[in-house]
Amino acid sequence: MTETFSKEERAAMREAAKERKQQLNRAESLAATMTRIDSMTPEDKALALEVHRIAMSVNPDFLVKTWYGMPAYYVDGKAVVFFQDAGKFESRYCTLGFQDTAKLDDGTFWATSFALTGVNAKVEKEIVDLIKRAVGQK
C-alpha cells in the first residue's frame, strides 16, 4: 500500500496540531519561531533570518509564529506570509509563500510562492513590494 502523505508531511501536520493547542503570548511565539529558525541548516537559516528582517521592517505589527512548523507572519489571526526552508520537505530550494489572505490578486492569475536561494538588493526590493501588497500597503 502506498502512503498518502510523506513522513515530512505527517510531521508538519503534527506540528500544526501542536501549534493550535499552544496558547503562547507574542514574545513566546516569536521565541519559538526563532528556535525553529535556529534549527535550520546554516544556508536556510541565513535566508530565514533575511526574510524575517524584511517582513518585520515592512510590518512591525506582524504576529510571528510557526505555521506547520514554518516561520509565518500573521495579521488578524491569519497567516499571510511564510518561509519554508529547503530541509522541511527535502526540496532543493527554500520557498517564500503567501496564503490566500494575502492581497496579491492580479486579474485571474498570480503567483503565491517563490523559490528563494539568495537575497540581494533586487530580491529584497521584490520581497518588500510583495509583502506590502500582501498586507494592503501601497
Residue pairs with C-beta under 8 A, 6 or more apart in sequence:
5 13
6 89
8 88
8 89
8 90
9 89
11 69
12 68
12 69
12 70
12 88
12 89
13 68
15 66
15 68
15 69
16 67
16 68
16 69
19 65
19 66
19 67
19 68
19 69
22 32
24 32
24 65
26 63
29 63
29 64
29 65
30 64
30 65
32 65
32 66
33 64
33 65
33 66
33 71
33 72
36 66
36 69
36 70
36 71
37 45
37 48
37 49
37 52
37 71
38 45
40 48
40 85
40 87
41 85
41 86
41 87
43 86
44 85
44 86
44 87
44 94
45 85
47 83
47 85
47 94
47 116
47 117
47 118
47 119
48 71
48 83
48 85
48 94
50 119
50 124
51 71
51 83
51 96
51 116
51 119
51 127
52 64
52 71
52 83
54 119
54 124
54 127
54 128
54 131
55 62
55 73
55 81
55 131
56 62
56 64
57 128
58 128
58 131
58 132
58 135
58 137
59 73
59 75
59 131
59 135
59 137
61 75
62 73
62 74
62 75
62 80
62 81
63 73
63 74
63 75
63 77
64 71
64 72
64 73
64 74
65 72
65 74
66 72
67 79
67 82
69 88
70 82
70 83
70 84
70 85
70 88
71 82
71 83
72 79
72 80
72 81
72 82
72 83
73 79
73 80
73 81
73 82
73 131
74 80
75 101
75 135
78 99
78 101
79 99
79 101
80 98
80 99
80 101
80 102
80 134
80 135
81 96
81 97
81 98
81 99
81 102
81 131
81 134
82 96
82 97
82 98
82 99
83 94
83 95
83 96
83 97
83 116
84 91
84 94
84 95
84 97
85 94
86 92
86 93
86 94
93 115
93 116
93 117
94 115
94 116
94 117
95 113
95 114
95 115
95 116
96 113
96 114
96 116
96 127
96 130
97 112
97 113
97 114
98 104
98 112
98 113
98 130
98 134
99 112
100 112
102 112
102 133
102 134
102 135
103 133
103 134
103 135
103 136
104 110
104 111
104 112
104 130
104 133
104 134
114 130
116 123
119 127
132 138
